[in-house]
Amino acid sequence: MGITERKEREKEQRKNAIIDAAEKVFFSKGLDAATMDEVAEAAELSKGTLYLYFQNKYDLYLAINSRGLDIMNAMFEKAFQSEEKGLDKITAIGRAYYEYYKQYPDYFNSMIHWDAHSIDMTLETENARECGQKGNKALEIVARAVQAGVDDRTIRSDIDPLKTAPVLWGLATGILHMLATKADHLIEEHSDIVGFKNQDEMVEYAYRLIRFSLTNHIT
């Protein structure tokens, strides 16, 4: 390995170490409360070194979000490939999203923060570009599944795949966000009203409603 290659590898390793440290700080304290000083301390680096790799705290946050999107998109693609029919692909992707929420709650909450707050997405950095591209990829996987369902006639022919993808994303994200913030209270304190015994039951019911709305009932 040449000197240039070794330096690039060391640079990438340090960048990943900074992101690792930032995850610990951001996930424990929250993005708003966390500071670059705390990240530098966790990474055992000077704050100045952090700014050699990341423009600011939000750029570092986007690097974390990019990691989460990689995991989520891999789960979406695997779900897409696991079924033959388009409607079943949509259901599988929805369940994969629920598994992502359960297995990687910190990444899920990081993504929710992105959706719910005014993150500076005008940053002209590699991390900002990657987040945009990976978010588009998630929608593209969903749109492909919808198109497959229209083509194989398991999904209604009047459904527009490109318009439907962000709508499905919003519905599923809203359901999972509700689980993260209110589901336990609703189930434990108001079970006589909501009628659900647990989160799994709530998600399955919601997904059945979504599936029914997409289904081509005229064969």
Secondary structure, 3 states (H helix, E strand, C coil): CCHHHHHHHHHHHHHHHHHHHHHHHHHHHCCCCCCHHHHHHHHCCCHHHHHHHCCCHHHHHHHHHHHHHHHHHHHHHHHHHHCCCHHHHHHHHHHHHHHHHHHCHHHHHHHHHHHHCCCCCCCCCHHHHHHHHHHHHHHHHHHHHHHHHHHHCCECCCCCHHHHHHHHHHHHHHHHHHHHHHHHHHHHHCHHHHCCCCHHHHHHHHHHHHHHHHECCCC
